[in-house]
Each structure stands twice: as C-alpha cells, then as structure tokens.
Amino acid sequence: MLRCRVLLGPAVLSLAVCLSGATTFRHLVADSRLVSVQTPSGTTIQVEIADTPQKRATGLMYRDHLKKDHGMLFIFGDAQAWTFWMKNTRISLDLIWMDGKKRVVHIERSVPICTRTDDSCPQYRPNDDALYVLEIAGGTVDGYKIEKGSKLQFVLP
C-alpha cells in the first residue's frame, strides 16, 4: 500500500513523500528525537521532531493516539505560510504555527480527522509566515494557555 502526506507552500507547490510498507513507518517513529516545549501554562510538552522532508510529510499520520503532553514539532528551513491537512491522520489535532522567534502566529483548534480517500481533505494555513508548526492533541491548546502572540520555549538539538 502506498501512503502519502502533502505539505503545501504558499505557491501551492506540493512536497509529497510516499512511504511503502509499515516497516518504513515504524523506522520513522523509532528514529524520533524528543524535545521539551515549555508552554505559557508551565506545562512541558515532549515533542518528536519532524525536520526532514520525509518526517514532515509523514507527521502524525496513522497514529491512533498521542500520549498526554506529547506532540510533534515541524521545523522548516525557511518561513512560509505552511499548509497542513489531516489526510490519513486518525486523531484530532490542534495546529500551532510559530515564527522564527517561537511566537504563535496562528492556531487551528480541534482540527478533525479526514476520512476521504482522495486528495480533497480540507487544508489549514496561517495568514502569516511560520518557521515552526506544533501539532498536539485536539482540544488541548487552551489548557496550555497558548494563544496568538504567546511565545513557546524550546531548544533544538
């Protein structure tokens, strides 16, 4: 079976990375590094890092759950209005876009899963450029007191 996730930049250029077989997916999960993200509430979220095209394209696809206070941090080489979608993502997520100073520029709350089998899943995009995108369990962003303008703290490996 062929599995794909697409990230779209502002020019609607698509970056598609396809994974064939569960072995490749398990390897990506096992190869993840965790980074601590300090939230305005004082809670620390442990995040996997998605810093390669393959890891960013896969993201949290095919996961049935996220541990409490866990997520994924997408790191991009340049700031753009990065577009995300929920194709093949089995859990609702809160999406948080941050600029180069780690300041929140946009939030999408409780983004629902998309069960469509074609590429017509809704797309989510900020109005401002972002260098980082944090994905956490849907419905948890307010509990962390994360809002537009908040600054998150983390040190990249």
Backbone bond lengths (Angstrom), bond angles and torsions (degrees), N, CA, C in turn:
res aa  C-N    CA-C-N  psi(-1)  N-CA   C-N-CA  omega(-1)  CA-C   N-CA-C  phi
1 M - - - 1.447 - - 1.522 108.08 -
2 L 1.299 117.12 140.97 1.459 123.15 179.59 1.515 109.32 -100.16
3 R 1.355 117.22 130.06 1.462 121.86 -177.93 1.512 108.88 -120.66
4 C 1.333 117.45 133.98 1.451 120.82 -177.91 1.521 111.02 -137.91
5 R 1.327 115.67 149.49 1.468 122.34 169.25 1.513 105.12 -134.55
6 V 1.297 117.34 140.64 1.450 121.73 -176.84 1.517 109.67 -117.87
7 L 1.327 116.56 132.75 1.456 122.20 171.68 1.515 105.86 -112.07
8 L 1.307 117.30 130.01 1.449 121.20 -176.48 1.509 110.24 -112.16
9 G 1.324 116.83 131.09 1.457 121.86 175.75 1.509 109.53 -86.16
10 P 1.329 116.43 -179.17 1.456 119.58 -175.31 1.523 114.01 -63.04
11 A 1.279 117.73 -25.78 1.459 120.24 179.71 1.527 110.74 -88.30
12 V 1.340 115.80 11.58 1.453 124.12 -178.10 1.526 110.76 56.52
13 L 1.308 114.04 34.94 1.459 119.60 170.86 1.511 106.19 -81.96
14 S 1.290 117.51 136.25 1.460 117.47 -178.12 1.514 110.46 -105.07
15 L 1.291 112.75 141.67 1.445 121.67 175.71 1.512 104.85 -116.51
16 A 1.313 117.28 104.34 1.456 120.33 -177.00 1.518 109.14 -113.11
17 V 1.276 114.83 130.39 1.445 120.42 175.14 1.511 106.21 -124.63
18 C 1.297 116.53 125.84 1.452 120.78 -177.26 1.516 109.98 -108.89
19 L 1.307 114.39 140.82 1.451 120.84 179.47 1.516 108.10 -116.56
20 S 1.297 116.38 130.92 1.452 118.45 176.49 1.514 108.58 -112.85
21 G 1.310 115.74 125.34 1.448 121.80 176.72 1.511 113.28 89.74
22 A 1.325 115.25 148.21 1.459 121.50 -178.31 1.518 112.39 -70.78
23 T 1.333 117.90 -25.01 1.462 120.14 -179.63 1.513 110.84 -60.21
24 T 1.322 118.08 -43.95 1.458 121.59 179.24 1.518 110.44 -61.98
25 F 1.318 118.08 -42.85 1.464 121.62 -179.63 1.520 110.21 -63.61
26 R 1.335 117.65 -46.70 1.464 120.40 179.23 1.521 110.53 -60.58
27 H 1.316 117.97 -36.66 1.460 121.42 178.73 1.528 110.60 -63.05
28 L 1.326 116.98 -42.09 1.466 119.96 179.30 1.518 111.33 -62.85
29 V 1.322 117.35 -41.42 1.458 120.69 -179.80 1.518 109.82 -67.11
30 A 1.328 117.95 -44.30 1.457 121.91 -177.75 1.524 111.81 -67.15
31 D 1.322 117.11 -26.07 1.455 121.93 -176.45 1.528 112.83 -86.18
32 S 1.323 117.62 2.48 1.458 120.14 -173.83 1.527 111.89 -74.78
33 R 1.342 114.94 147.56 1.463 122.46 173.93 1.515 106.99 -107.88
34 L 1.329 116.93 145.03 1.457 120.22 179.16 1.521 110.42 -102.74
35 V 1.326 114.85 139.07 1.458 122.77 177.07 1.524 106.36 -126.52
36 S 1.331 116.31 143.34 1.463 121.40 177.80 1.520 110.35 -88.84
37 V 1.326 116.28 128.86 1.460 122.46 175.89 1.522 107.72 -113.72
38 Q 1.324 115.95 120.18 1.468 121.77 179.10 1.524 108.42 -88.07
39 T 1.342 116.28 126.51 1.461 121.45 -178.57 1.530 110.01 -98.03
40 P 1.333 117.66 164.66 1.470 120.43 177.86 1.535 113.81 -59.68
41 S 1.332 117.80 -24.36 1.468 120.87 178.75 1.522 111.88 -76.85
42 G 1.326 116.90 -12.02 1.461 121.39 -176.16 1.512 112.88 96.50
43 T 1.315 117.27 -8.38 1.460 121.34 177.99 1.521 109.53 -75.97
44 T 1.321 116.36 141.83 1.457 122.05 176.18 1.522 108.55 -101.27
45 I 1.319 115.88 129.31 1.461 122.24 176.35 1.526 107.20 -104.43
46 Q 1.323 116.84 129.91 1.465 122.19 175.49 1.523 107.53 -90.14
47 V 1.330 116.17 121.43 1.460 119.40 -175.10 1.516 111.91 -122.33
48 E 1.318 114.48 143.03 1.452 121.40 168.91 1.514 107.16 -78.38
49 I 1.302 116.78 151.32 1.456 121.73 -179.30 1.523 110.07 -101.92
50 A 1.326 115.57 128.90 1.468 122.17 174.38 1.523 106.26 -113.19
51 D 1.334 115.91 93.50 1.462 120.61 -173.59 1.526 114.14 -123.58
52 T 1.320 116.25 9.28 1.463 120.66 174.97 1.525 107.65 -122.33
53 P 1.324 117.87 158.24 1.473 118.54 178.21 1.527 112.78 -54.44
54 Q 1.314 117.91 -40.28 1.463 120.67 -178.36 1.527 111.15 -67.73
55 K 1.324 118.06 -44.53 1.469 120.66 179.48 1.525 111.42 -67.39
56 R 1.341 116.81 -38.45 1.468 119.02 178.74 1.521 110.74 -67.42
57 A 1.323 117.84 -37.33 1.466 120.50 -179.32 1.524 111.50 -69.43
58 T 1.323 117.80 -33.21 1.461 121.91 -179.40 1.519 111.50 -82.13
59 G 1.324 117.21 -43.16 1.455 121.20 178.30 1.516 113.26 50.90
60 L 1.315 116.57 -131.70 1.467 122.09 -179.72 1.530 112.34 -100.71
61 M 1.320 115.86 23.54 1.458 119.53 177.91 1.527 110.68 -60.47
62 Y 1.321 114.93 148.04 1.466 124.07 173.18 1.524 113.76 67.01
63 R 1.315 118.63 10.91 1.470 121.31 176.35 1.527 108.01 -88.13
64 D 1.321 115.79 138.65 1.463 120.18 178.67 1.521 112.42 -90.97
65 H 1.333 117.32 -16.93 1.463 121.01 179.51 1.526 109.54 -164.26
66 L 1.325 115.36 165.23 1.459 123.20 172.04 1.517 107.03 -121.56
67 K 1.324 116.97 138.50 1.458 119.79 174.47 1.523 108.67 -63.98
68 K 1.337 115.52 155.02 1.462 120.76 177.01 1.528 109.20 -57.45
69 D 1.316 116.42 136.23 1.472 123.38 178.34 1.530 112.78 60.14
70 H 1.327 116.05 37.91 1.467 122.41 175.30 1.525 109.54 -127.86
71 G 1.320 116.35 161.46 1.448 121.31 178.58 1.511 111.42 -173.88
72 M 1.333 115.68 -160.22 1.461 121.93 178.79 1.522 108.69 -137.06
73 L 1.331 115.89 135.12 1.454 122.51 177.77 1.521 109.04 -110.20
74 F 1.329 115.73 118.71 1.458 122.59 177.77 1.523 107.92 -91.01
75 I 1.318 116.33 128.97 1.460 121.95 -179.83 1.529 107.85 -118.09
76 F 1.321 115.53 125.33 1.458 121.35 -178.96 1.522 110.32 -111.68
77 G 1.325 116.73 154.23 1.453 122.24 -178.81 1.514 113.89 -75.84
78 D 1.329 116.53 -22.03 1.465 120.31 178.40 1.526 108.90 -144.48
79 A 1.312 114.70 151.51 1.464 120.57 -178.36 1.528 109.96 -78.77
80 Q 1.324 115.08 126.18 1.462 122.95 176.40 1.523 107.80 -147.58
81 A 1.312 115.84 173.11 1.465 120.92 174.09 1.535 107.29 -86.11
82 W 1.324 116.12 74.70 1.460 122.40 -174.50 1.520 111.12 -63.29
83 T 1.331 115.62 132.29 1.455 122.91 -179.10 1.522 110.25 -100.42
84 F 1.338 115.71 135.85 1.461 121.58 178.06 1.518 109.48 -123.21
85 W 1.332 115.53 157.55 1.451 121.50 172.33 1.512 108.19 -141.59
86 M 1.326 116.44 173.16 1.454 121.55 -172.40 1.528 113.02 -112.11
87 K 1.315 117.54 19.92 1.454 119.57 179.87 1.529 109.47 -59.69
88 N 1.321 116.01 133.06 1.462 123.77 178.80 1.534 113.34 63.32
89 T 1.323 117.34 16.27 1.459 121.43 176.38 1.521 106.97 -100.73
90 R 1.322 116.60 122.45 1.461 122.13 -170.41 1.522 114.41 -93.74
91 I 1.331 117.19 -2.38 1.464 120.65 -178.62 1.519 109.58 -129.55
92 S 1.320 116.16 144.04 1.462 120.93 175.95 1.526 108.62 -66.47
93 L 1.331 116.38 143.17 1.458 121.00 -177.60 1.522 111.65 -132.04
94 D 1.329 115.73 153.21 1.457 122.89 164.10 1.524 105.37 -97.99
95 L 1.333 117.70 131.89 1.458 123.13 -179.92 1.519 108.73 -111.38
96 I 1.330 116.63 129.23 1.458 122.01 -175.16 1.525 108.88 -127.69
97 W 1.331 116.73 114.28 1.462 122.32 178.69 1.525 108.78 -93.57
98 M 1.355 116.47 136.89 1.469 121.55 179.72 1.527 110.25 -130.72
99 D 1.319 115.15 148.64 1.464 119.92 177.12 1.537 109.96 -83.51
100 G 1.316 116.87 -174.55 1.458 122.18 -178.29 1.515 114.26 -63.56
101 K 1.334 117.12 -18.37 1.476 121.31 177.19 1.528 111.72 -94.37
102 K 1.343 116.02 9.19 1.463 123.93 178.98 1.530 112.00 66.62
103 R 1.319 115.48 26.44 1.458 122.05 177.37 1.537 108.35 -95.70
104 V 1.327 115.99 134.15 1.463 121.61 -177.20 1.531 109.75 -68.40
105 V 1.337 115.97 125.22 1.464 121.11 178.38 1.532 112.21 -108.09
106 H 1.352 117.12 -17.20 1.468 119.80 -178.98 1.521 109.11 -164.94
107 I 1.328 115.64 146.50 1.467 121.75 176.36 1.527 108.93 -134.87
108 E 1.313 116.05 135.98 1.473 122.61 168.29 1.522 105.95 -115.33
109 R 1.321 116.85 119.71 1.461 122.42 -175.15 1.530 111.90 -95.77
110 S 1.316 114.58 139.52 1.474 122.40 173.61 1.525 112.21 46.12
111 V 1.308 115.99 52.79 1.463 120.91 178.66 1.533 107.52 -67.54
112 P 1.332 117.17 123.61 1.468 119.43 -175.74 1.529 112.45 -75.61
113 I 1.324 114.44 159.47 1.454 119.75 175.29 1.529 108.37 -66.30
114 C 1.311 115.82 161.18 1.464 120.94 176.29 1.518 107.78 -124.21
115 T 1.315 116.10 119.79 1.464 120.50 -177.63 1.530 112.61 -98.98
116 R 1.322 116.45 5.28 1.470 118.84 179.36 1.524 109.93 -65.34
117 T 1.315 116.14 143.96 1.459 120.08 -178.39 1.525 112.68 -94.33
118 D 1.327 116.23 -11.02 1.465 119.13 176.04 1.536 108.34 -96.87
119 D 1.305 117.78 -166.71 1.468 121.42 -178.18 1.528 112.67 -97.51
120 S 1.335 117.10 32.65 1.462 120.34 -176.70 1.529 113.83 -100.56
121 C 1.323 117.75 17.41 1.467 119.90 177.28 1.529 109.50 -63.83
122 P 1.336 117.54 146.32 1.464 120.06 177.85 1.533 111.10 -59.62
123 Q 1.320 115.34 149.71 1.463 121.32 179.31 1.524 109.20 -112.11
124 Y 1.324 115.98 145.22 1.461 122.74 -177.31 1.518 108.36 -121.84
125 R 1.334 115.22 128.79 1.457 120.45 -173.05 1.527 110.06 -147.27
126 P 1.323 116.84 139.82 1.464 119.32 177.79 1.522 111.05 -80.97
127 N 1.323 116.37 166.91 1.467 120.73 173.36 1.519 111.29 -84.03
128 D 1.331 116.47 -22.10 1.459 121.82 -177.51 1.520 110.64 -111.95
129 D 1.321 115.63 158.52 1.458 120.66 178.38 1.523 110.82 -70.07
130 A 1.320 114.97 149.11 1.463 121.46 179.72 1.524 109.62 -138.14
131 L 1.314 115.56 148.81 1.460 122.67 175.83 1.531 110.45 -104.25
132 Y 1.338 115.58 -23.86 1.464 122.06 -178.32 1.529 109.37 -130.63
133 V 1.335 115.18 147.95 1.461 120.97 170.57 1.525 106.98 -134.47
134 L 1.318 115.72 128.17 1.458 122.23 179.10 1.522 108.75 -107.10
135 E 1.332 116.21 127.97 1.458 122.07 174.12 1.521 108.21 -109.33
136 I 1.345 115.72 126.09 1.458 122.23 176.99 1.523 108.39 -132.99
137 A 1.319 116.56 170.04 1.464 120.66 -178.58 1.529 110.79 -56.56
138 G 1.310 115.70 137.47 1.455 121.32 -179.66 1.519 112.12 -58.04
139 G 1.329 115.99 135.86 1.451 121.72 177.12 1.514 114.50 86.18
140 T 1.340 118.36 8.02 1.471 120.36 -177.38 1.529 113.72 -106.77
141 V 1.323 118.82 -12.08 1.461 121.59 -174.15 1.530 112.29 -60.40
142 D 1.315 118.14 -40.12 1.468 120.58 -178.70 1.526 111.82 -67.48
143 G 1.320 117.28 -35.13 1.458 120.95 177.85 1.527 112.69 -64.91
144 Y 1.312 115.95 -27.92 1.473 121.11 176.40 1.531 111.74 -84.58
145 K 1.335 116.40 -1.15 1.465 123.48 -178.66 1.531 112.20 59.74
146 I 1.337 114.96 33.43 1.460 120.41 176.89 1.521 107.89 -89.09
147 E 1.314 116.61 126.72 1.461 121.79 177.19 1.526 108.16 -143.54
148 K 1.311 115.40 167.62 1.459 119.43 178.78 1.532 108.98 -56.52
149 G 1.330 116.42 130.17 1.459 122.07 -177.78 1.521 113.55 97.54
150 S 1.359 117.52 -17.93 1.467 120.40 177.10 1.523 109.71 -64.21
151 K 1.309 115.51 152.99 1.458 120.60 175.87 1.522 108.42 -114.16
152 L 1.328 115.74 127.69 1.454 121.24 176.50 1.525 108.43 -97.68
153 Q 1.310 115.91 152.86 1.459 119.77 -178.17 1.514 109.99 -118.21
154 F 1.323 115.60 127.86 1.462 121.54 174.65 1.517 108.64 -161.03
155 V 1.331 114.85 154.97 1.463 121.82 177.26 1.520 106.69 -117.80
156 L 1.308 116.05 125.95 1.458 120.50 -179.01 1.533 110.36 -81.87
157 P 1.321 116.08 146.82 1.474 120.21 -179.96 1.525 111.64 -67.14
